[in-house]
Amino acid sequence: MFNEATRPLRAKNVCQVLGHELLPKNVEGIRAELKRLVELGALIEADTGSFARKQ
């Protein structure tokens, strides 16, 4: 989904795309995964809470 995104995505957007309910536990779980991907260098945090593919 990040390859096709034209703008940075928020954890809530990723939950919707993946078909998860927008419950706080689901959003926070996705946010933690996105932060982990930032640490691994796969994504960047473009703005606080917004994640994008590393160029």
Biopython code that builds the backbone (N, CA, C, O; Angstrom):
import numpy as np
from Bio.PDB.StructureBuilder import StructureBuilder

atoms = [
    (1, "MET", "N", (0.808, -1.190, 0.000)),
    (1, "MET", "CA", (0.000, 0.000, 0.000)),
    (1, "MET", "C", (0.852, 1.255, 0.000)),
    (1, "MET", "O", (0.437, 2.281, -0.539)),
    (2, "PHE", "N", (2.041, 1.191, 0.597)),
    (2, "PHE", "CA", (2.918, 2.371, 0.630)),
    (2, "PHE", "C", (3.506, 2.659, -0.754)),
    (2, "PHE", "O", (3.824, 3.808, -1.060)),
    (3, "ASN", "N", (3.651, 1.635, -1.585)),
    (3, "ASN", "CA", (4.173, 1.856, -2.937)),
    (3, "ASN", "C", (3.185, 2.647, -3.788)),
    (3, "ASN", "O", (3.588, 3.399, -4.674)),
    (4, "GLU", "N", (1.901, 2.477, -3.522)),
    (4, "GLU", "CA", (0.872, 3.130, -4.325)),
    (4, "GLU", "C", (0.368, 4.435, -3.702)),
    (4, "GLU", "O", (-0.381, 5.178, -4.336)),
    (5, "ALA", "N", (0.777, 4.711, -2.470)),
    (5, "ALA", "CA", (0.292, 5.908, -1.775)),
    (5, "ALA", "C", (0.924, 7.164, -2.369)),
    (5, "ALA", "O", (2.110, 7.187, -2.699)),
    (6, "THR", "N", (0.111, 8.198, -2.497)),
    (6, "THR", "CA", (0.605, 9.470, -3.030)),
    (6, "THR", "C", (0.952, 10.450, -1.922)),
    (6, "THR", "O", (1.497, 11.524, -2.178)),
    (7, "ARG", "N", (0.632, 10.071, -0.684)),
    (7, "ARG", "CA", (0.932, 10.911, 0.467)),
    (7, "ARG", "C", (1.223, 9.991, 1.654)),
    (7, "ARG", "O", (0.900, 8.804, 1.605)),
    (8, "PRO", "N", (1.817, 10.514, 2.700)),
    (8, "PRO", "CA", (2.066, 9.686, 3.888)),
    (8, "PRO", "C", (0.758, 9.162, 4.478)),
    (8, "PRO", "O", (-0.276, 9.827, 4.415)),
    (9, "LEU", "N", (0.822, 7.969, 5.046)),
    (9, "LEU", "CA", (-0.351, 7.333, 5.629)),
    (9, "LEU", "C", (-0.261, 7.352, 7.152)),
    (9, "LEU", "O", (0.824, 7.280, 7.730)),
    (10, "ARG", "N", (-1.411, 7.450, 7.776)),
    (10, "ARG", "CA", (-1.495, 7.379, 9.229)),
    (10, "ARG", "C", (-1.899, 5.951, 9.607)),
    (10, "ARG", "O", (-2.403, 5.202, 8.771)),
    (11, "ALA", "N", (-1.680, 5.586, 10.847)),
    (11, "ALA", "CA", (-1.996, 4.231, 11.314)),
    (11, "ALA", "C", (-3.470, 3.908, 11.086)),
    (11, "ALA", "O", (-3.811, 2.771, 10.760)),
    (12, "LYS", "N", (-4.333, 4.885, 11.251)),
    (12, "LYS", "CA", (-5.767, 4.672, 11.044)),
    (12, "LYS", "C", (-6.059, 4.304, 9.588)),
    (12, "LYS", "O", (-6.905, 3.449, 9.324)),
    (13, "ASN", "N", (-5.362, 4.946, 8.637)),
    (13, "ASN", "CA", (-5.530, 4.625, 7.218)),
    (13, "ASN", "C", (-5.098, 3.198, 6.932)),
    (13, "ASN", "O", (-5.763, 2.478, 6.187)),
    (14, "VAL", "N", (-3.979, 2.791, 7.526)),
    (14, "VAL", "CA", (-3.452, 1.441, 7.306)),
    (14, "VAL", "C", (-4.440, 0.412, 7.860)),
    (14, "VAL", "O", (-4.662, -0.624, 7.233)),
    (15, "CYS", "N", (-5.030, 0.680, 9.017)),
    (15, "CYS", "CA", (-6.038, -0.219, 9.589)),
    (15, "CYS", "C", (-7.215, -0.398, 8.624)),
    (15, "CYS", "O", (-7.691, -1.514, 8.414)),
    (16, "GLN", "N", (-7.670, 0.692, 8.050)),
    (16, "GLN", "CA", (-8.793, 0.623, 7.119)),
    (16, "GLN", "C", (-8.446, -0.212, 5.898)),
    (16, "GLN", "O", (-9.243, -1.043, 5.463)),
    (17, "VAL", "N", (-7.261, 0.005, 5.345)),
    (17, "VAL", "CA", (-6.840, -0.738, 4.157)),
    (17, "VAL", "C", (-6.734, -2.229, 4.464)),
    (17, "VAL", "O", (-7.088, -3.064, 3.632)),
    (18, "LEU", "N", (-6.248, -2.559, 5.652)),
    (18, "LEU", "CA", (-6.086, -3.956, 6.041)),
    (18, "LEU", "C", (-7.392, -4.601, 6.498)),
    (18, "LEU", "O", (-7.442, -5.810, 6.724)),
    (19, "GLY", "N", (-8.446, -3.801, 6.633)),
    (19, "GLY", "CA", (-9.750, -4.338, 7.005)),
    (19, "GLY", "C", (-9.934, -4.544, 8.498)),
    (19, "GLY", "O", (-10.841, -5.265, 8.912)),
    (20, "HIS", "N", (-9.088, -3.922, 9.317)),
    (20, "HIS", "CA", (-9.234, -4.013, 10.770)),
    (20, "HIS", "C", (-10.263, -2.997, 11.249)),
    (20, "HIS", "O", (-10.441, -1.936, 10.650)),
    (21, "GLU", "N", (-10.939, -3.349, 12.349)),
    (21, "GLU", "CA", (-11.849, -2.386, 12.960)),
    (21, "GLU", "C", (-11.027, -1.226, 13.515)),
    (21, "GLU", "O", (-9.886, -1.413, 13.937)),
    (22, "LEU", "N", (-11.600, -0.053, 13.513)),
    (22, "LEU", "CA", (-10.882, 1.126, 13.997)),
    (22, "LEU", "C", (-10.995, 1.250, 15.515)),
    (22, "LEU", "O", (-11.470, 2.256, 16.041)),
    (23, "LEU", "N", (-10.554, 0.221, 16.188)),
    (23, "LEU", "CA", (-10.508, 0.222, 17.645)),
    (23, "LEU", "C", (-9.138, 0.716, 18.085)),
    (23, "LEU", "O", (-8.148, 0.491, 17.390)),
    (24, "PRO", "N", (-9.068, 1.386, 19.229)),
    (24, "PRO", "CA", (-7.772, 1.899, 19.689)),
    (24, "PRO", "C", (-6.681, 0.838, 19.762)),
    (24, "PRO", "O", (-5.531, 1.124, 19.427)),
    (25, "LYS", "N", (-7.007, -0.377, 20.189)),
    (25, "LYS", "CA", (-5.989, -1.426, 20.283)),
    (25, "LYS", "C", (-5.450, -1.807, 18.903)),
    (25, "LYS", "O", (-4.266, -2.118, 18.769)),
    (26, "ASN", "N", (-6.291, -1.787, 17.892)),
    (26, "ASN", "CA", (-5.835, -2.115, 16.539)),
    (26, "ASN", "C", (-4.968, -0.993, 15.962)),
    (26, "ASN", "O", (-3.930, -1.252, 15.353)),
    (27, "VAL", "N", (-5.403, 0.246, 16.157)),
    (27, "VAL", "CA", (-4.653, 1.389, 15.633)),
    (27, "VAL", "C", (-3.284, 1.467, 16.309)),
    (27, "VAL", "O", (-2.273, 1.697, 15.645)),
    (28, "GLU", "N", (-3.252, 1.276, 17.625)),
    (28, "GLU", "CA", (-1.977, 1.334, 18.348)),
    (28, "GLU", "C", (-1.055, 0.188, 17.952)),
    (28, "GLU", "O", (0.161, 0.367, 17.887)),
    (29, "GLY", "N", (-1.615, -0.980, 17.689)),
    (29, "GLY", "CA", (-0.805, -2.112, 17.235)),
    (29, "GLY", "C", (-0.172, -1.837, 15.880)),
    (29, "GLY", "O", (1.003, -2.136, 15.665)),
    (30, "ILE", "N", (-0.945, -1.270, 14.971)),
    (30, "ILE", "CA", (-0.422, -0.916, 13.650)),
    (30, "ILE", "C", (0.623, 0.180, 13.785)),
    (30, "ILE", "O", (1.660, 0.132, 13.123)),
    (31, "ARG", "N", (0.361, 1.166, 14.637)),
    (31, "ARG", "CA", (1.317, 2.257, 14.843)),
    (31, "ARG", "C", (2.654, 1.706, 15.355)),
    (31, "ARG", "O", (3.717, 2.156, 14.927)),
    (32, "ALA", "N", (2.598, 0.743, 16.260)),
    (32, "ALA", "CA", (3.824, 0.130, 16.786)),
    (32, "ALA", "C", (4.584, -0.596, 15.673)),
    (32, "ALA", "O", (5.811, -0.525, 15.609)),
    (33, "GLU", "N", (3.856, -1.292, 14.800)),
    (33, "GLU", "CA", (4.499, -1.975, 13.671)),
    (33, "GLU", "C", (5.137, -0.969, 12.711)),
    (33, "GLU", "O", (6.245, -1.189, 12.221)),
    (34, "LEU", "N", (4.441, 0.124, 12.446)),
    (34, "LEU", "CA", (4.980, 1.149, 11.555)),
    (34, "LEU", "C", (6.234, 1.775, 12.149)),
    (34, "LEU", "O", (7.205, 2.024, 11.435)),
    (35, "LYS", "N", (6.216, 2.027, 13.445)),
    (35, "LYS", "CA", (7.411, 2.579, 14.112)),
    (35, "LYS", "C", (8.575, 1.595, 14.023)),
    (35, "LYS", "O", (9.722, 2.005, 13.847)),
    (36, "ARG", "N", (8.285, 0.306, 14.145)),
    (36, "ARG", "CA", (9.319, -0.722, 14.026)),
    (36, "ARG", "C", (9.909, -0.722, 12.615)),
    (36, "ARG", "O", (11.117, -0.885, 12.444)),
    (37, "LEU", "N", (9.063, -0.541, 11.615)),
    (37, "LEU", "CA", (9.550, -0.476, 10.237)),
    (37, "LEU", "C", (10.395, 0.769, 10.000)),
    (37, "LEU", "O", (11.307, 0.750, 9.174)),
    (38, "VAL", "N", (10.101, 1.847, 10.714)),
    (38, "VAL", "CA", (10.934, 3.050, 10.638)),
    (38, "VAL", "C", (12.310, 2.747, 11.215)),
    (38, "VAL", "O", (13.328, 3.120, 10.632)),
    (39, "GLU", "N", (12.342, 2.071, 12.364)),
    (39, "GLU", "CA", (13.622, 1.714, 12.987)),
    (39, "GLU", "C", (14.457, 0.804, 12.093)),
    (39, "GLU", "O", (15.685, 0.893, 12.082)),
    (40, "LEU", "N", (13.784, -0.077, 11.338)),
    (40, "LEU", "CA", (14.485, -0.995, 10.433)),
    (40, "LEU", "C", (14.894, -0.319, 9.123)),
    (40, "LEU", "O", (15.646, -0.897, 8.337)),
    (41, "GLY", "N", (14.410, 0.887, 8.888)),
    (41, "GLY", "CA", (14.782, 1.629, 7.693)),
    (41, "GLY", "C", (13.903, 1.377, 6.480)),
    (41, "GLY", "O", (14.232, 1.818, 5.379)),
    (42, "ALA", "N", (12.789, 0.674, 6.661)),
    (42, "ALA", "CA", (11.893, 0.391, 5.536)),
    (42, "ALA", "C", (10.945, 1.560, 5.252)),
    (42, "ALA", "O", (10.549, 1.778, 4.108)),
    (43, "LEU", "N", (10.587, 2.304, 6.293)),
    (43, "LEU", "CA", (9.698, 3.452, 6.160)),
    (43, "LEU", "C", (10.350, 4.661, 6.804)),
    (43, "LEU", "O", (11.347, 4.547, 7.517)),
    (44, "ILE", "N", (9.772, 5.814, 6.540)),
    (44, "ILE", "CA", (10.183, 7.032, 7.246)),
    (44, "ILE", "C", (8.948, 7.614, 7.914)),
    (44, "ILE", "O", (7.824, 7.406, 7.456)),
    (45, "GLU", "N", (9.164, 8.337, 8.991)),
    (45, "GLU", "CA", (8.065, 9.047, 9.628)),
    (45, "GLU", "C", (8.121, 10.475, 9.102)),
    (45, "GLU", "O", (8.888, 11.304, 9.593)),
    (46, "ALA", "N", (7.287, 10.749, 8.087)),
    (46, "ALA", "CA", (7.317, 12.028, 7.384)),
    (46, "ALA", "C", (6.948, 13.176, 8.317)),
    (46, "ALA", "O", (7.542, 14.252, 8.252)),
    (47, "ASP", "N", (5.999, 12.951, 9.154)),
    (47, "ASP", "CA", (5.542, 13.923, 10.134)),
    (47, "ASP", "C", (5.104, 13.087, 11.331)),
    (47, "ASP", "O", (4.960, 11.872, 11.198)),
    (48, "THR", "N", (4.893, 13.680, 12.464)),
    (48, "THR", "CA", (4.498, 12.906, 13.632)),
    (48, "THR", "C", (3.236, 12.126, 13.325)),
    (48, "THR", "O", (2.182, 12.716, 13.087)),
    (49, "GLY", "N", (3.332, 10.807, 13.329)),
    (49, "GLY", "CA", (2.176, 9.947, 13.086)),
    (49, "GLY", "C", (1.889, 9.663, 11.631)),
    (49, "GLY", "O", (0.938, 8.939, 11.336)),
    (50, "SER", "N", (2.662, 10.195, 10.713)),
    (50, "SER", "CA", (2.468, 9.954, 9.276)),
    (50, "SER", "C", (3.671, 9.186, 8.739)),
    (50, "SER", "O", (4.819, 9.582, 8.943)),
    (51, "PHE", "N", (3.395, 8.099, 8.061)),
    (51, "PHE", "CA", (4.458, 7.213, 7.597)),
    (51, "PHE", "C", (4.431, 7.102, 6.083)),
    (51, "PHE", "O", (3.369, 7.086, 5.461)),
    (52, "ALA", "N", (5.628, 7.024, 5.501)),
    (52, "ALA", "CA", (5.760, 6.944, 4.049)),
    (52, "ALA", "C", (6.884, 5.992, 3.705)),
    (52, "ALA", "O", (7.725, 5.669, 4.544)),
    (53, "ARG", "N", (6.888, 5.548, 2.462)),
    (53, "ARG", "CA", (7.953, 4.691, 1.964)),
    (53, "ARG", "C", (9.240, 5.489, 1.840)),
    (53, "ARG", "O", (9.231, 6.654, 1.442)),
    (54, "LYS", "N", (10.326, 4.856, 2.182)),
    (54, "LYS", "CA", (11.624, 5.512, 2.069)),
    (54, "LYS", "C", (11.962, 5.666, 0.588)),
    (54, "LYS", "O", (11.864, 4.702, -0.171)),
    (55, "GLN", "N", (12.350, 6.845, 0.181)),
    (55, "GLN", "CA", (12.639, 7.113, -1.243)),
    (55, "GLN", "C", (13.973, 6.553, -1.652)),
    (55, "GLN", "O", (14.371, 6.688, -2.809)),
]
sb = StructureBuilder()
sb.init_structure("model")
sb.init_model(0)
sb.init_chain("A")
sb.init_seg("    ")
for serial, (resi, resn, name, xyz) in enumerate(atoms, 1):
    if name == "N":
        sb.init_residue(resn, " ", resi, " ")
    sb.init_atom(name, np.array(xyz, "f"), 0.0, 1.0, " ", f" {name:<3s}", serial, name[0])
structure = sb.get_structure()
